Amino acid sequence: MVHPGSATARTATIAALPARCREIAVLRTLHGRSHKEIAAPLGLSEPTVRVQVARGMKQCADFLRQHGVTRGSP
């Protein structure tokens, strides 16, 4: 079981993402970059970045749920 909020949980969750999705998710969530700031250097459109962020967040939620972490878990 992964303990909610632990560094291990965050690392495992992010590591489970596909490479491009992981790169975009890290830039957005950990570095606070805007969609525009992510899109330009990666040669992507802003809508593509938005989709990748959404997919990454969904995959992270699914990963945590599969490992017994739910909202409100201790």
C-alpha positions as CSV (number, residue, x, y, z in Angstrom):
1,M,0.0,0.0,0.0
2,V,1.2,3.5,-0.8
3,H,0.8,6.0,2.0
4,P,-1.1,9.1,0.9
5,G,0.8,12.3,0.7
6,S,4.2,10.6,1.1
7,A,7.1,11.5,-1.1
8,T,7.1,7.8,-2.1
9,A,3.5,8.0,-3.2
10,R,4.2,11.1,-5.3
11,T,7.3,9.7,-6.9
12,A,5.7,6.3,-7.7
13,T,2.6,8.0,-9.1
14,I,4.6,10.3,-11.4
15,A,7.0,7.5,-12.4
16,A,4.0,5.4,-13.6
17,L,3.1,8.0,-16.2
18,P,4.3,7.7,-19.9
19,A,7.4,9.8,-20.5
20,R,5.9,12.7,-22.4
21,C,2.9,12.9,-20.1
22,R,5.2,12.8,-17.1
23,E,7.3,15.6,-18.4
24,I,4.3,17.8,-19.0
25,A,2.7,16.9,-15.6
26,V,5.9,17.7,-13.8
27,L,6.3,21.1,-15.5
28,R,2.6,21.9,-14.8
29,T,2.1,20.6,-11.3
30,L,5.6,20.8,-9.7
31,H,7.0,23.8,-11.5
32,G,3.8,25.7,-11.9
33,R,4.3,26.4,-15.6
34,S,1.4,27.6,-17.7
35,H,0.1,25.6,-20.7
36,K,1.7,28.2,-23.0
37,E,5.1,28.0,-21.2
38,I,5.1,24.2,-21.6
39,A,3.8,24.1,-25.2
40,A,6.4,26.4,-26.8
41,P,9.7,24.7,-25.9
42,L,8.2,21.3,-26.4
43,G,6.9,22.2,-29.9
44,L,3.3,21.3,-28.8
45,S,0.0,23.2,-29.1
46,E,-1.6,24.5,-25.9
47,P,-4.6,22.2,-26.4
48,T,-2.3,19.2,-26.6
49,V,-0.7,20.3,-23.3
50,R,-4.1,20.7,-21.7
51,V,-5.1,17.2,-22.8
52,Q,-1.8,15.7,-21.6
53,V,-2.2,17.4,-18.2
54,A,-5.8,16.0,-17.9
55,R,-4.7,12.5,-18.9
56,G,-1.8,12.6,-16.5
57,M,-4.0,13.7,-13.6
58,K,-6.5,10.9,-14.4
59,Q,-3.8,8.3,-14.6
60,C,-2.3,9.5,-11.3
61,A,-5.7,9.3,-9.6
62,D,-6.2,5.8,-11.1
63,F,-2.7,4.7,-9.9
64,L,-3.4,5.9,-6.4
65,R,-6.8,4.3,-6.3
66,Q,-5.3,1.0,-7.4
67,H,-2.8,1.2,-4.6
68,G,-5.5,1.8,-1.9
69,V,-5.2,5.6,-1.7
70,T,-8.5,7.5,-1.9
71,R,-9.6,11.0,-1.0
72,G,-9.6,11.3,2.7
73,S,-7.2,8.5,3.3
74,P,-5.1,8.9,6.5
